[in-house]
């Protein structure tokens, strides 16, 4: 005889028809998203399937989250094993996975200590709080086109006015052109607590700075006493062909934020601090109930191990260069990027290109009317890249 819990599981995992699901979503979920007309039910590597069994090459990857691919066996096994042992305790107690992950991130980043949270925006919030604790200053300088999150603190340092306007008043950043050291220098004063930059601007459409820009930012902060924060939420974990975006310039920030690809698809964020500010937070200054929990930390450790075993950082650099060269053959306006983080500017309506590509079995994401962002799983193959480039060409 089936118990109540088992019966509930059957109901939860039963298949709902596409049209009915979309209708029920509109009635049950606050409507903050514009979703594409597809219901995804399964994924493996760089491929996903919808509720009708149609196969797609996923070049969105959960918005640069699934760097090791969908349902990587090592990550799945780690989640299963940990879920059978211990899922959650809170940070009132020590757990081994959290400590092991912090030590691993220290080695990979060169930073001193980590604080764990649940998202990129939370990581940015922690960075802003740490800045105030360390400097006593609230003024922040950020870059035009930047995106750092939509919580109130992060929203104030995110560039698009359309995001900020409905929620003012906010503590808003001073925005300066990206990749312009002179503009940055002019904006930073002795009253500036921090400069926050993305090593590559992702949401803006994948803009890569000149090699000396981040080095100049480091010097400007050193001269003024401001902290340098790198938002590596999107550029982390092999996305740019290096472990982290900062590694392309050799610049060490005072604070860096991580999320997206950190835990292989589970929600996890982190803020890492350099030695100079790593001891500024005192007990009780900041907290997260779920931050660094046993389950997500196990997934993150497995994700990092999978990246090492399969040399996905090197793969990102190699296949990213290949993909950019193939895309240039389509004669677009511009191809930008590092590793498998690519911006494609087209003389076409990219919303239509995204729709036409989806009909041909390819998932894309446009960050503007004429810009497509390509951030596939790092396990993608050359053959899959060739197919996507062909589909984009056909859609044009």
DODOFI-71689 format. One record per residue: x, y, z of N, C-alpha, C, O in turn; residue in one letter. Coordinates in steps of 0.001 Angstrom, whole numbers, plus 500000, padded with zeros to 6 digits. Atoms other than C-alpha are relative to their C-alpha. Layout:
N
XYZXYZXYZXYZa...
//
This chain:
396
500851498799500000500000500000500000500878501238500000501832501318500774x499167498812500139501403503395499002499708500984501128498551501322501375x500164499015498939502009505830501884499774501396499443499893501627498239x500281498622500428501173509531501793501212500658499348501086501337498329x498789499370500556504781510613501184500293499462498607500649500226497711x499763500590501314505162508164498284498987500518498986499334500800497839x501035499478500891501873509327496806500323501434499597500132501825498445x499646498611500299503045512931497070501124500052498981501125500919498107x498901500025500966506237512033495184499495499729498594499955500345497633x500557500299501312504226510539492348499378501249499400499543501522498211x500653498789500479502225513769492103501031501045499574500887501673498525x498989498991500294505306516005492200500723499702498696500987500613497911x499172500331501147507184514094489506499196499533498787499778499114497786x500799500356501160504248513338487211500142501087498941500355502255499268x499833499071501098504438514968483782498730500818499788497634500264499701x501102499096500313502219518003483177500160500428498557501276500695498114x499937499544501381501363518956479621500553501408499905500365502214500816x499325498718500159503275521949478265499053501185500165499332502096500945x500929498871499940500297524258477774499429500174501394499286501295501882x500543499927498648498857523385481160501047500523500973500737501327501852x498930499554499105502220523895482870500212501507499882500357502196500891x499794498572500213502656527342481309498856500801500627499082501855501223x501157499328499398499131528310482399500109500003501517499880501028502159x499891500097498544499701527063485948501157500851500528501072501420501616x498876499134499604503060528860486094499545501447500121499910502135501074x500440498603500001501376532165485260499079500307501177498967501458501600x500926499812498892498871531631488072500642499792501361500109500242502376x499401500379498720501257530366490743501318500705500313501733500758501471x498668499412499810504564532198490225499952501488499666499370501882498655x499911498562500257505213535942490475500712500208498669501772499632498429x499557499903501388505788537062486905501147501001499823500948502127499366x498810499160500170509325538464486931500883499542498851501867500209498534x499152500542501068510726536331484078499255499991498666498049499751498610x500493500235501355510227536351480329500649498701499530501826498680499172x499442501316500293510667532669479570499850499657498522498898500078497866x500137500525501353511335531030476230498978498868499994498739498238501024x501112500935500138508610528712474947500496498558499928500374497894498899x499493501367499950510172525436476035499998499538501454500297500317502359x499986500603498667509847523108479040501105498952500014500978497913499366x498857500911499955513167521405479822499819498994501133499402499346502237x500225501059499013513082518078481645501236499151500284501277498446501292x498834500873499805516489516411481256501212500609499337501090501333498349x498775499493500591520122517229480552501163499056500204501207498315501186x498782500790499894523454515519479926501079500676499185500906500900497987x498921499318500718526720517202479025499538501338499470499075502185500236x500408498739500624525970520004476560498632499889499334498258500740498526x501285500265500646522570518573475590498883500001501042499055499506502156x501201500078499172519088519069477072498835499530499135498882499625497909x501200500474500687515674517616476174498780500682500597498731500950501797x501230499396499497512238519180476425498943498949500279499184497754500112x501048500926499581508962517652477549499427499198498839498741498199499055x500450500754501174508214516524473987501074499068499461500874498403498444x498914500876500422511520514667473712500950500630498995501866499965498513x499116499335500953513149517246471428501343500310500648501404500717501808x498628499812499511516931517548471810500522501376499584500274501847498474x499400498684500270518790520874472060501461500001500431501819499388501437x498665499652499520522419521906472214499870501256500846499341502271500393x500202498924499029522569524162475252501234500899500047502231500554500681x498896499046499976524842527163474655499700501191500899500268502274500753x500266499055498918523349529054477584500555499447501310501070500190502145x499418500720498850524370526458480208499539500590501333500339500803502243x500510499465498745522088527841482893500518501390500296500588501788501459x499306498699499927523665531279482230501377499805500645501648500287501744x498597500219499597527298530142482553500120499263501333501081499472502074x499981500771498756526467527777485437500548498597499783501397498133500543x499679501418500182526852524283484003501329499809499266501373499216498188x498691500084500652530565524516483210500454498557499798501115498255498804x499621501408500158531056520777483770498909499212499278498967497985499211x501078500649500718527906520038481799498835499651500908498945499704502133x501176500405499237524459518930482857500218498627500615500667497693499950x500002501300499296524352516155485446501317499252499824501320498071499475x498703500676500095528080515409485414500031498840500993499671499024502156x500049501180499120528483511883486859500709500194501334500230499702502356x499285499796498744531035512986489466499207500884500953499191500653502162x500805499096499171528786515777490699498755499287500501498393499401501672x501200500739499611525686513586490696500313499004501108499562498891502077x499631500996498997527474510875492665500307500665501338499936500146502391x499680499290498755528775513392495209498728500476500692498620500403501917x501267499541499428525273514815495693499242498827500611498735498925501728x500699501180499483523740511361496094500628499526501308499933499277502294x499302500517498824526388510251498568499784500911501204499525500441502311x500152499062498893526130513422500648498545500067500480498288500203501676x501413499929499633522308513464500552499593498831500886498646498935501665x500287501170499165522322510027502154500658500106501374500375499308502268x499216499907498770524644511218504919499594501184500868499261501026502043x500324498781499258523949514827505922499715501104498982500552501399498129x500366498961500961522122517575504035500223501390500579500839502235499931x499922498641499463521930520573506367500160499975501514499551499157502203x499856499844498545523064521618509844499950501459500439499712501737501614x499790498565499750523445525451509609501466500229500384502240499286500547x498624499652499646526637527287510483500200500170501501501147500819501947x499769500092498556526164526772514196501016498909500327501516498823501448x499121501149499777528359523688513732501035499916498885500853500503497819x498973500237501016531490522649511844499554498869499069498950497892499512x500168501105500944531174520554508698501257499905499139501854500915498767x498720500236500662534093519001506873500045500546498577501033501165498182x499971499595501405533104519728503274500239501495499831500943501922498916x499830498547500099532921523464503897501461500399500170501970501245499435x498581499690499756536464523565505272500853499541498824501743500267498381x499233500508501141537818521400502448499818500890498773500768501142498031x500259499129501151536151523634499864500702501338500161501286501846499204x499308498730499768537500526817501440501499499862499739502116500743499140x498573500234500235541005525336501398500296499857498510501317500346498027x499821500180501439540585524341497739499922501344499278500716501612498376x500147498692500632539414527832496775501190500904500316501603501708499480x498789499239499656542356529366498625501142499651499044501848500532498553x498927500445500901544737527282496516499771500512498581500703500970497920x500297499639501380542976528074493260500064501505499757500455501947498676x500111498548500196542547531813493823501178500793500548501461501892500070x498948499230499339545465532832496025499473500939501071500234501723501638x500580499165498954543047534533498428500205499334501361500673498199501446x499676500466498654543212534137502212498870499235500677499105498181501267x501127500638499330539720533257503479498736500133499157498639500994498284x501252500013500752536232532499502168498805500183500932498830499766502090x501312499970499363532682533343503206499021499415499002499004499825497841x500904500678500920529976531122501721498571500523500133498085500819501225x501392499558500047526506532186500652499299499185498913499693498049498647x500840500813500871523938531117498066499865500510498580499215499861497760x500159499422501334524234533343494995501061501065499765501764501483500686x499062498936500325526332535903493177499638501309500652500509502012501165x500436498746499370524247538805494446500339500005501484500766501029502017x499652500075498583524749537603498019501506500170500212501940500778501190x498562499814499911528480537416497389500376501463499881501263501939500591x499750498564500170528439541034496207499564500757501250500263501666501698x500446499351498767526414542074499255501047499822501109501358500763501839x498975500250498985529013540443501489501242500851499733501863501368500662x498839499181500361531767542249499586499787501468500371500711502132500839x500299498613499651530046545606500097500048500207501510500550501226501984x499935499892498546529638544954503816501436499939500499501825500691501392x498599500105499586533256543890504147500747501295499681501604501724500454x499381498718500358534303547086502338499720501053501058500626501762501495x500346498999498982532421549239504822500700499714501315501160500632501995x499345500371498738533856547306507757501487500320499942502078500744500935x498552499814500123537393547606506404500401501459499835501437501885500344x499606498624500342537361551209505180499180501074500690499615502221500793x500892498994499433534457552922506912499373500894498943498772501918499268x500495499163501097533474554268503490498943499237499205499018498016499066x501087500628500737530338553615501435500034500282498509499292499655497754x499980499634501417531223555179498085500700498914499177501770498425499538x499481501043500880531804552691495268500052500537498580499157501260498142x499886499686501421533021553184491718499840498699499224500505497705499515x500268501172500835531708550728489120500062500411498539500231501588498219x499834499744501435531797550422485350498647500098499298497687499426499676x501170499986500865529215551358482782499825498618499368500800497926499074x500401501298500553527383548293481397500111498851501003499762497718500673x499757501090499048528218546325484575498693499398500512497636500029500467x501108500662499315525904543833486255500569499280501215501475498455501096x499512500626498775526407542815489884498892499375500845499162498849501924x501081500638499257522974541605490992498827500931500208498878502113499870x501242499226499881519475542741491895499497500146501428498421500704501640x500327499649498623519391542753495682500339501476500191501071502041499379x499940498537499928519278546330496995501421500558499965501675501555499288x498628499511500032523003546744497652500637499800498642501234500720498083x499431500304501313524082545032494450499323500796498899499965501171497918x500739499228500991521380546859492511500549501414499876500590501974498781x499458498648500019522891550201493484501295500130499236501675501234498846x498748499950500759526132549262491736499870499269498668500873498948498030x500273500575501318524486547693488668499576501125499062498770501977499438x500048498796500833524551550028485685498632500355499449498263501528499485x501224499666500726521191549768483902499014500757500890498552500248501910x500916499173499224518983552570485156498612499380500087497907499581501076x501321500617499998515872550576484218499861498997501140498753498762501620x500035500894498852516798548089486943499889500782501308499200500360502236x499895499248498748517479550772489566498817500925500261498400501106501405x500985498926499868514779553351488898498809499661500894498440500483501733x501193500262499178511771551560490470500281499847501491499354499850502300x499664500340498620513673550931493712500828501079500702501338500855501800x499289498902499341515342554252494454499193500525501182497965500446501160x498570499682499928516619555630496744500863498780500339500470497904501109x499008501041499782519660553350496696501344500650500285501551501824499978x498601499566499945523310553673497620500604499699498629500995498565498354x499628500226501391524360554152494011501471500316499745502038501255500303x498591499837500358527827553820492542500189501190499076499241501694498472x499583499113501075529675556330490450500418499105498837501302498262498987x499724500861501145529735554755486984500934500698499013500731501857498652x499031499468500963532665555250484609500121499017498834499808497838498995x499843500909501138533385553815481151500945498846500341501978499038500981x499159501186499815534794550283481238501202500092499065501116500618497955x498770500053500811538335549801479972500567501391499738501211501614498713x499495498629500116539173553491480504500709500358501300500072500860502226x499278499755498751541918553845483143499947501454500451499875501726501649x500006498582499628541894557652483024498672500383500635498644501130501613x501310499709499416538155557821483696499894499398501393499324500010502296x500016500647498691538576555385486573500824500801501003500401501018502138x499119499232499113541438557381488039499342501301500428499469501710501582x500649498726499688539434560608487867498840499814500978498528500725501745x501173500229499154536465559027489672500353499551501406499587499788502340x499613500545498691538347557391492552500657501090500834501616501726500400x499461498990499093539014559698495495500323499355501343500170498146501516x499720500500498647540058559361499123498723499578500723498782498906501752x501281500380499416536347558956499889499469498686499433498438498189499885x500455501229500644536047555855497703500368498786500849501529498595501211x499730501211499233535682552618499628500487498864499125501353498086499527x499627501126500862535978550261496677499719500318498541498858501134498211x500271500080501438536176549831492923499599498560499730500301497634500135x500439501358500343534209546835491626499954499857498487499373500687497787x499906500228501440534878545402488180499812498511499688500158497645500491x499999501354500547534142542286486151501249499856499126501481500708498268x498827500184500861537368540921484600499632499909498524500415500310497663x500631499923501321535193540387481510498538500315500271497906499645501088x501398499659499766531788542041481351499099498993499297499139498870498072x500801501083500553529278539233480861498624500415499536498302500292498355x501365499623500353525708540522480973499961501103498957498990501216498209x499948498909500972526752543517478902500146499497498569499816500208497620x499782500545501336527614541236475980501401499501499776501836499380498631x498639500564500030531100539876476796500995501022499436501412500943498280x498993498996500351533458542845476723501288499710500754501303499644501983x498687500345499444537133542037477283500849501267500074500999501958499067x499189498776499903539348544846478610501384499813499414501831498689499189x498604500052500412542805545723477366500833499364501107500450499432502274x499207500726498993545562543743479141500420500852501201500545500334502310x499496499160498910546705546731481220498899500624500851499196501276501853x501075499287499305543263547882482388499879499576501458499828500428502345x500159500463498626542938545698485479501247500300500826501156500523502033x498776499620499285546567546384486375499951501471500391500387501847501479x500156498580499685545830550101486189499013500188501149499227501026502025x500991499916498922542774549594488410500635499641501341500345500272502357x499309500393498777544963547831490976500862501151500529500874501421501730x499132498901499594547403550748491022499182501184500507499552501822501493x500859498892499582544616553334491274499458499755501407499414500676502223x500503500332498670543166551545494293501107500075501044500891500575502148x498873499929499062546569551202495932500334501451500338500617501773501492x499648498593499796547224554928495477498965500746500838499306501685501558x501078499269499322543836555985496899499584499373501322498911500015502129x500431500698498799543384553411499651498672499280499840498138498744500811x501245500729500261540271551944498013500289498514499827501397498126499457x499881501430500240539676548207497871499621499690498555498793500381497961x500324500446501353539577546419494521499221498689500105499717497695500635x500863501180499991536697543948494115499860499492498574499551500263497665x500272500637501290536510541519491202498747499148500135498676498251500975x501198500820500081533084540139490424500274498896498983500213499115497773x499661501150500841534003536687489086498845498995499954499052497808499702x501156500893499990530490535275489293499861499282498666499568498087498628x500154500608501321530405534672485548501334499558499393501361498639498574x498703500285500613534128534578484714500772498895500708501854498518500261x499279500999499228535084531950487290499909498594499444499051498285498618x500005501450500254535891528251486951500113499659498518499287498943497953x499629500401501350537427528049483514499281500706498882499607500482497717x500820499392501041534932530198481654500829500791498987500521500772497795x499198499164500900537607532518480196501260499301499491502118499944498885x498795500708500407540195529802479519501086500008501047502164499456500826x499160500074498803541861530349482892499072499658501164497853499780501043x500872500351498884540634529229486299499086501164500368497900500970500636x500786498814499688539488532779486991500374501125499051501488501160498529x499742498910500927539201535903484896501210500819500379501930501300499505x498862499217499540541788537676487034501329499410499546502324500126499437x498749500661500360544384535121485956500497500430498622501671500247498301x499575499510501312544420536610482453500858501253500107501622501563499193x499220498771499814545937539811483851501049499878501089501962500698501178x499058500159498895547794538493486881499751500947501153500615501098502016x500316499032498952546064541056489123499265499311501141498337498536500911x500677500534498825545069540119492667499105501075500600499589502155500938x500888499039499349542006541888494057500093499878501514500754498981502038x500124500122498546541306542555497718498845499080500363498876498391501382x501188500816499788537938540822497436499569499454498643499681500147497632x500591500520501227536428538530494823498740499216500335498633498605501398x501253500708499798532966537069494434499867498887498973500268499036497818x500195501179500846532069533660492998498575499490500156497940499714501187x501294500693499918528854531781492227499855499152498741500781498432498369x500324500693501241527240530320489077500589498589499913499954497640500375x499458501338500271529568527405488140500594499320501229501037498176501137x499294500489498821530887526900491675499570498601500431500420497776500767x500477501276499462528675523941492642499331499133498947498461498325499273x500440500912501048527955522318489294498524500058499678497998499132499060x501418499863500272524372523577489102499169500228501248498033500693501149x500693499682498758523381523810492760500269501457500373501319501994500019x499811498581499659522908527338494184501054500177501078500907499685502197x498931499746499040526099528480495871500764501244499579501015501462498394x499168498833500252528062531704496179501101500076501036501067499393502060x498902499811499050531236532813497880500590501379499833500604501941498737x499171498804500026533142535926498788501346499619500587501417499058501680x498655500291499525536896535556499127500738501309500266500602502280499521x499282498792499601539124538077500853501492499743500072501932498672500490x498543500069499897542845538742500615500422500201501449499616500583502298x499511499958498621545012538726503709499758501352500655499474501421501851x500115498659499434544766542503504146498626500286500596498505501133501481x501359499742499488540996542355504785499311498741500506498141498795500884x500652501276499694540343538700505612499591499869501461498778499006501792x500332500094498592540147539311509364499136501157500481498925501320501683x500767498814499621538012542464509282498632499631500560498210500183501576x501295500453499470534653540716509720500209499348501363501109498527501540x499978500607498681534048539831513355498818499033500132497887499072499327x501092500958499787531817537053514702498673500754500142498543501674500949x501304499356499970528217538039514075499823501114498993498704501595498814x500104498908500979528999540676511422499191499599498768498510500433498172x500691500448501199527572538566508615499708498512500148500412497808500873x500373501403499830525871535194508247499124499538498846498566500347498105x500886500615500973523999532802505983499595498634500523500457497795500788x500471501279499467521838529919507192500474498829499154500949497820499676x499672501109500894522505527785504136501426500066499459501882499106498837x498708499786500636525934529160503176501011498897500288501293498590501446x498968501012499834528524526450502564499505498718500614500276498008501259x500558501217499434526191523628503562500680498752499465501352498783498435x499295501242500326527387520035503425499701499531498583500601499061497887x500389500513501308525436519174500258500603500817498865501212500256497954x499468499186501101526407522127498069501520500011500000502137500098498938x498537500058499945530000521992499294500521498708499387501562498703498730x499619501267500630530184518343498265499909500113498486500784499629497767x500148499800501445528891519294494825501108500880499452501626500617498366x498940499105500457531432522110494555501348499289499949502101499463498991x498745500754499996534346519853495519500052499041498810501095498894498172x500050500919501145533229517328492891500127500754498685500759500271497746x499907499176501208532851520084490302501447500382499714501912500271498580x498594499612500166536403521299490867500846498790499598501720498899498739x499253501209500334537735517733490751499752499584498558500677499178497855x500326500337501390535900517081487478500717500936499026501204500498497984x499305499045500868537375520252485979501474499659499881502061499784498807x498586500379500030540861519101486930500208498721499196501084498654498334x499837501301500662540420515510485753499836500110498489500565499465497736x500300499910501422539014516512482380500661501210499330500402501503498163x499233498858500525541295519558481936499068500989499288499328501416498163x501015499158500619538276521733481284500440501454499848499949502159498967x499482498627500158540138525006481811500766500112498681500559501042497902x499241500008501255542548524143479005499058499797498810499247500387497747x500975500259501062539631522850476947499243501283499636498973501547498465x500695498737500238537846526181477362500841500932499142500330501555498211x499113499132500781540852528079476031500098499533498553500011500337497625x499825500559501345541307525744473053498728500109499167498758500593498035x501244500006500767537673525394472020499414501404499859498711501693498892x500447498619500127536932529046472717500653500690498815499991501403498061x499294499420501152539598530100470215499447499431498699499278500155497718x500556500636501197538209527592467716498624500575499666498343500883498508x501347499513500251534649528795468124500011501442499496499262501781498580x499922498612500470535571532467467736500449500060498543499937500861497761x499528500001501389537449531676464531498910499544499042498800500066497933x501094500481500848534456529766463147498883501041499879498299501215498809x501037498972500036532017532517464087500382501170499097499523501780498461x499550498888500854534134535102462281499722499717498521499594500641497719x500285500355501390533480533181459062498574500400499585498256500471498398x501359499540500300529848534298459351499967501488499675498926502032499307x499847498570500262531125537871458904499030500845500832498286501658500285x500836499179499126529329539345461921500624501380500185501706501659499668x499425498692499683529843542878463156501260499847500856502274500504500621x498857500187499101532155541646465917499858498690500748498752498261501077x499929501156499107533229538544467825500977500349501115502123500713500852x499156499676498849534594539106471336500049498807500947499171497944500917x500037500999498947535625536871474166501338499471500434502374499756499832x498881500783499493538039534779476169499465498621500339498387498501500920x500482501349499732537754531018476425498630499796499399498326500313498324x501362500260500469534193529796476057499017501008500605497952500647501104x500851498863499622532746533189476978500069500968498834501027501730498704x499911499355501305531874534768473653498804500913499770497660500531500016x501026499060500408529926537817472546499999500123498490501056500287497880x500145499961501451528601537903468970499052501141499637497861501082499942x500816498877500448527361541202467510499577499780498558500403499518497684x500558500286501313525083540808464522499209501196499466498668501992500233x500853499007500633523385543104462049498616499437499792498066499502498692x501303500659500093520131541325462811499314500098501348499951500396502358x500768500045498768517371541125465403500322498697500714499896497624500287x499519501217499345518935538705467870498895499227500701499038498025500923x501128500743499436515607537846469489499462499004498978499105497879499326x500449500913501050514564536357466157501015498893499751500644497747499494x498960501014500181517902534583465803499894498936501093500019497742500820x500149500934498881517416533028469259498804499082499771498887497877500005x501196500799500250513922531879468326500212498996498871499831497832498991x499766500887501138514972530436464974500991498905500357500833497761499930x499028501012499573517949528664466531499331498958500890499608497765500771x500705500947499129515694527124469183499165499027499173499109497835499476x500786500877500876513429525780466442500882498968499316500419497885498958x499044500914500625516562524176464949500772499171501030501713498461500677x499388500837498982517547522600468271501233500579500650502110499830501080x498869499351499338520003525162469668499459501074500937498644501904500533x500400498987499032519516527232472823501065501089500077502233500817500357x499126498833499956521030530729472691499395501042500927498244500930501349x500444498912499134520775533868474790500476501321499412501666501493499148x499588498672500457520736537453473537500006500965501176499048501021501947x499880499023498921521940540150475926499634501397499538499632502336500334x500413498717500563520851542974473619499320499749498669499232498609498214x500706500148501274518991543626470397500879499396498914500387498707498021x499099500457501063522077542825468327501169499180500534502177499014499848x498891500737499388524222540753470699499529498659500553498540498585501283x500218501335499445524251537030471448501193499634500874502346499853500502x498950500486499104526192535614474392500030498478499919498998497822500057x499807501437500118527596532103473971500870499521501157502057499837501229x499270500509498827528589530347477206499667498523500200499050498161501201x500365501420499920528292526593476547500747499289501127501736499815501639x499213500810499073529365523884478992501409499778499451501600499665498240x498610500164500434533137523438478901500272498596499476501353498334498949x499860501350500532532587519779477982499517499919498549499518498836497964x500493499968501369531208520835474583501068499451499038502263499546499316x499067500551500981532773519168471518500108500922498782499276501807498579x499853499232501238534059520635468266498817499767499076498339500694498423x501134500320500862531276518854466427498756500761500428497987501226499587x501142499241499509528692520501468644500152501490499699499182502164499352x499742498602500360530321523891468118499705500231498525499065501217498159x500241499866501445530254523341464352498509500064499698498066500852498862x501445500010500245526551522558464493499363501328500409498506501855499700x500573498736499525525762525683466513500360501143499055499510501978498744x499589498947500927527774527924464186499184499891498703498760500900498140x500814500209501198525936526382461233498572500487500195498007501135499313x501371499574499717522555526986462862499899501521500090498937502108499596x500018498528499956523421530620463622500061500561498588499337501497498248x499905499558501387524446531043460004498682499838499260498266500731498521x501297500230500638521171529508458822498948500975500506498096501434499745x500978499084499420519207531709461192500184501415499479499231502192499429x499745498671500560520853534785459729499481500127498574499616501184497959x
//
